[in-house]
Amino acid sequence: MGRISTYCIGLATFCFLRHRRDPETPRLTRLGGWRVPQTILVVGIQLFLGLFVVVVPDSAQQNPAPAIAVRPCAPGSQDAGGGQKPAKTKKKRAGQAETDAGSACLEVHSSSLDVQERVQAFVREQKWHVGEEQIGEAFLSFSMALTKDDLLGYAKPDAGAEKVQWRSGKVVVLVKTADLNDGYARTIVSAHFEGFGESDDAFAVQRSSWTLKSNGKLEAIVINGLQAHYRAAH
């Protein structure tokens, strides 16, 4: 296109100069099998160049750069709605830092409902034995029974549970989504673990279950599944 415009400008300049040198004598230029007066040719080329200058920038504006498929959540995002909690809860957050560490967040260039449907499909693909499933347009909740190895692979016992002989465990997974104003849906995955076993500490209070903190691996599996799907489909 650059060569065509350069050629047209040169041809228009040449014809214009020849016409100025002898304006009373009509000049003819061979165009294909036709002989065309140079004045008409100059006007036609000028009109073409004017349209070229107007149309090209306009067409460029109509094709903006495509949005990225996924992006990390904004720092400080605490819930799927993106809203900030009241100021009176800020002091409590510092003590909950470790509890919230198991949450994973991702923003997907799609609708909240589409992301929820994709999460449900991903869970089925993993062939997890889920139970207590609850489904909504903006949330998905389910539980899974865990073996001893799965429990210790996804959770981290605190110091008070170091002497526990673990038998099995259970996890409740919650996936919340919310549409943002720019075409993205914020997705937050959190997991809450419970371990079952017997304590070897004879002086400890006897019980059969303990709440364990997540190490983030299970949440990351769901988030990575979303990333792979939407990046491949984008």
C-alpha positions as CSV (number, residue, x, y, z in Angstrom):
1,M,0.0,0.0,0.0
2,G,2.9,2.4,0.7
3,R,4.3,1.8,-2.8
4,I,0.9,2.5,-4.4
5,S,0.5,5.8,-2.5
6,T,4.0,6.9,-3.4
7,Y,3.4,6.1,-7.1
8,C,0.1,8.0,-7.1
9,I,1.7,11.1,-5.4
10,G,4.6,11.1,-8.0
11,L,2.2,10.7,-10.9
12,A,-0.1,13.5,-9.7
13,T,2.9,15.8,-9.2
14,F,4.2,15.0,-12.7
15,C,0.9,15.7,-14.3
16,F,0.3,18.9,-12.3
17,L,3.7,20.3,-13.3
18,R,3.1,19.6,-16.9
19,H,-0.3,21.2,-16.8
20,R,1.1,24.3,-15.2
21,R,3.8,24.7,-17.8
22,D,1.2,24.8,-20.7
23,P,-2.2,25.2,-19.2
24,E,-3.9,26.1,-22.5
25,T,-2.9,22.8,-24.2
26,P,-4.9,19.7,-23.0
27,R,-2.6,16.9,-22.1
28,L,-3.6,13.3,-22.5
29,T,-2.2,10.4,-20.5
30,R,-2.6,6.8,-21.6
31,L,-4.4,4.8,-18.9
32,G,-4.9,1.2,-20.1
33,G,-6.5,1.4,-23.5
34,W,-7.8,4.9,-22.9
35,R,-6.4,8.4,-23.3
36,V,-7.4,10.4,-20.3
37,P,-6.9,14.2,-19.9
38,Q,-4.3,14.8,-17.3
39,T,-6.5,17.3,-15.4
40,I,-9.1,14.6,-14.8
41,L,-6.4,12.1,-13.8
42,V,-4.9,14.6,-11.3
43,V,-8.3,15.2,-9.6
44,G,-9.0,11.5,-9.5
45,I,-5.7,10.7,-7.8
46,Q,-6.1,13.5,-5.3
47,L,-9.6,12.1,-4.4
48,F,-8.2,8.6,-4.0
49,L,-5.4,9.8,-1.7
50,G,-7.9,11.8,0.3
51,L,-10.0,8.7,0.9
52,F,-6.9,6.6,1.6
53,V,-5.9,9.0,4.4
54,V,-9.4,9.1,5.9
55,V,-10.2,5.4,5.7
56,V,-7.0,3.8,6.9
57,P,-6.9,5.5,10.4
58,D,-10.6,4.9,10.8
59,S,-10.3,1.2,10.1
60,A,-7.4,0.9,12.5
61,Q,-9.5,2.4,15.2
62,Q,-12.2,-0.2,14.6
63,N,-9.8,-3.1,15.3
64,P,-8.5,-2.6,18.9
65,A,-6.0,-5.0,20.4
66,P,-7.7,-8.2,21.7
67,A,-8.1,-8.5,25.5
68,I,-6.0,-11.0,27.3
69,A,-7.8,-14.2,28.3
70,V,-6.8,-14.3,32.0
71,R,-5.1,-11.9,34.4
72,P,-4.2,-11.9,38.1
73,C,-6.6,-10.4,40.5
74,A,-5.9,-6.9,41.8
75,P,-3.9,-6.8,45.0
76,G,-6.2,-6.7,48.0
77,S,-9.1,-8.4,46.4
78,Q,-10.8,-10.2,49.2
79,D,-14.0,-11.5,47.7
80,A,-15.4,-12.4,44.2
81,G,-17.5,-9.2,44.2
82,G,-14.4,-7.0,44.4
83,G,-15.9,-4.9,47.1
84,Q,-14.0,-3.8,50.2
85,K,-15.1,-4.9,53.6
86,P,-16.0,-2.3,56.3
87,A,-13.1,-0.6,58.1
88,K,-14.0,-2.3,61.4
89,T,-12.9,-5.7,59.9
90,K,-9.4,-4.6,58.9
91,K,-7.8,-5.3,62.3
92,K,-9.1,-8.8,62.1
93,R,-7.5,-9.5,58.7
94,A,-4.0,-9.4,60.1
95,G,-4.8,-12.4,62.3
96,Q,-6.5,-14.2,59.4
97,A,-3.5,-14.0,57.0
98,E,-2.6,-17.6,57.3
99,T,-6.3,-18.8,57.0
100,D,-6.8,-16.8,53.8
101,A,-3.5,-18.0,52.4
102,G,-5.2,-21.0,50.9
103,S,-7.4,-18.9,48.6
104,A,-6.5,-18.4,44.9
105,C,-7.9,-15.7,42.7
106,L,-8.0,-15.2,38.9
107,E,-9.8,-12.8,36.6
108,V,-11.1,-14.4,33.3
109,H,-12.2,-12.5,30.2
110,S,-15.7,-14.1,30.2
111,S,-19.0,-14.1,32.1
112,S,-19.4,-15.3,35.6
113,L,-21.9,-18.0,34.5
114,D,-19.5,-19.2,31.8
115,V,-16.7,-19.6,34.3
116,Q,-18.9,-21.5,36.7
117,E,-19.9,-23.9,34.0
118,R,-16.2,-24.4,33.1
119,V,-15.3,-25.1,36.7
120,Q,-18.0,-27.7,36.9
121,A,-16.7,-29.4,33.7
122,F,-13.2,-29.3,35.1
123,V,-14.2,-31.0,38.3
124,R,-15.9,-33.8,36.3
125,E,-12.8,-34.2,34.2
126,Q,-10.7,-34.8,37.3
127,K,-13.0,-37.7,38.3
128,W,-13.0,-36.5,41.9
129,H,-15.5,-38.3,44.1
130,V,-17.5,-35.2,45.2
131,G,-20.4,-34.9,47.5
132,E,-22.6,-32.3,49.1
133,E,-22.5,-30.3,45.8
134,Q,-24.3,-27.0,45.7
135,I,-24.5,-25.0,42.4
136,G,-25.5,-21.5,41.7
137,E,-24.9,-18.9,38.9
138,A,-22.1,-17.3,41.0
139,F,-20.9,-20.1,43.2
140,L,-20.0,-23.8,43.3
141,S,-19.5,-25.7,46.5
142,F,-18.6,-29.4,47.0
143,S,-16.8,-31.7,49.4
144,M,-14.4,-34.6,48.9
145,A,-13.2,-37.4,51.1
146,L,-9.4,-37.5,51.3
147,T,-6.9,-40.3,52.0
148,K,-4.2,-39.7,54.5
149,D,-1.7,-38.9,51.7
150,D,-4.1,-36.5,50.0
151,L,-4.8,-34.7,53.3
152,L,-1.1,-34.2,54.0
153,G,-0.5,-33.2,50.3
154,Y,-3.1,-30.4,50.3
155,A,-3.0,-29.2,53.9
156,K,-0.5,-28.4,56.6
157,P,-1.1,-29.4,60.2
158,D,-0.3,-26.8,62.8
159,A,2.0,-27.3,65.8
160,G,-0.9,-28.6,67.9
161,A,-1.4,-31.6,65.6
162,E,2.1,-32.8,65.2
163,K,1.6,-35.9,67.2
164,V,-1.6,-37.0,65.5
165,Q,-1.8,-40.3,63.6
166,W,-3.8,-39.3,60.6
167,R,-6.3,-41.7,59.1
168,S,-8.2,-39.6,56.5
169,G,-9.6,-36.2,55.9
170,K,-12.3,-34.1,54.2
171,V,-12.2,-30.9,52.2
172,V,-14.9,-28.4,51.3
173,V,-14.1,-26.4,48.1
174,L,-15.9,-23.1,47.4
175,V,-15.6,-21.3,44.0
176,K,-17.1,-17.8,43.8
177,T,-17.4,-15.7,40.7
178,A,-18.6,-12.2,40.0
179,D,-18.7,-10.1,36.8
180,L,-16.6,-7.0,36.7
181,N,-17.2,-3.8,34.8
182,D,-14.6,-4.4,32.0
183,G,-15.8,-7.8,30.7
184,Y,-13.9,-9.9,33.2
185,A,-15.2,-12.3,35.9
186,R,-13.3,-12.5,39.1
187,T,-13.0,-16.1,40.4
188,I,-11.9,-17.0,43.9
189,V,-11.2,-20.6,44.9
190,S,-10.9,-21.5,48.6
191,A,-10.6,-24.9,50.4
192,H,-11.3,-25.8,54.0
193,F,-9.8,-29.0,55.4
194,E,-10.6,-31.3,58.3
195,G,-8.4,-34.2,59.3
196,F,-9.4,-37.4,61.2
197,G,-7.0,-39.4,63.5
198,E,-5.8,-40.1,67.0
199,S,-3.4,-38.1,69.1
200,D,-0.4,-39.7,70.7
201,D,-0.3,-37.0,73.3
202,A,-1.7,-38.5,76.5
203,F,-2.1,-35.1,78.1
204,A,-4.0,-33.5,75.2
205,V,-7.7,-33.3,75.0
206,Q,-9.0,-36.4,73.2
207,R,-10.8,-35.7,70.0
208,S,-11.1,-37.3,66.6
209,S,-10.9,-34.4,64.1
210,W,-8.8,-31.2,63.5
211,T,-9.2,-28.2,61.3
212,L,-6.1,-27.9,59.1
213,K,-4.8,-25.0,57.0
214,S,-4.5,-25.2,53.3
215,N,-1.2,-25.1,51.5
216,G,-2.8,-23.8,48.4
217,K,-2.1,-26.8,46.1
218,L,-5.7,-27.9,45.6
219,E,-6.9,-24.3,44.8
220,A,-4.0,-23.9,42.4
221,I,-5.2,-27.0,40.5
222,V,-8.5,-25.4,39.8
223,I,-7.0,-22.1,38.9
224,N,-4.5,-23.6,36.5
225,G,-7.3,-25.6,34.9
226,L,-9.1,-22.3,34.2
227,Q,-6.0,-20.7,32.8
228,A,-5.2,-23.5,30.4
229,H,-8.8,-23.6,29.1
230,Y,-9.3,-19.9,28.4
231,R,-5.8,-19.3,27.1
232,A,-6.2,-22.2,24.6
233,A,-9.7,-20.9,23.6
234,H,-8.6,-17.3,23.2
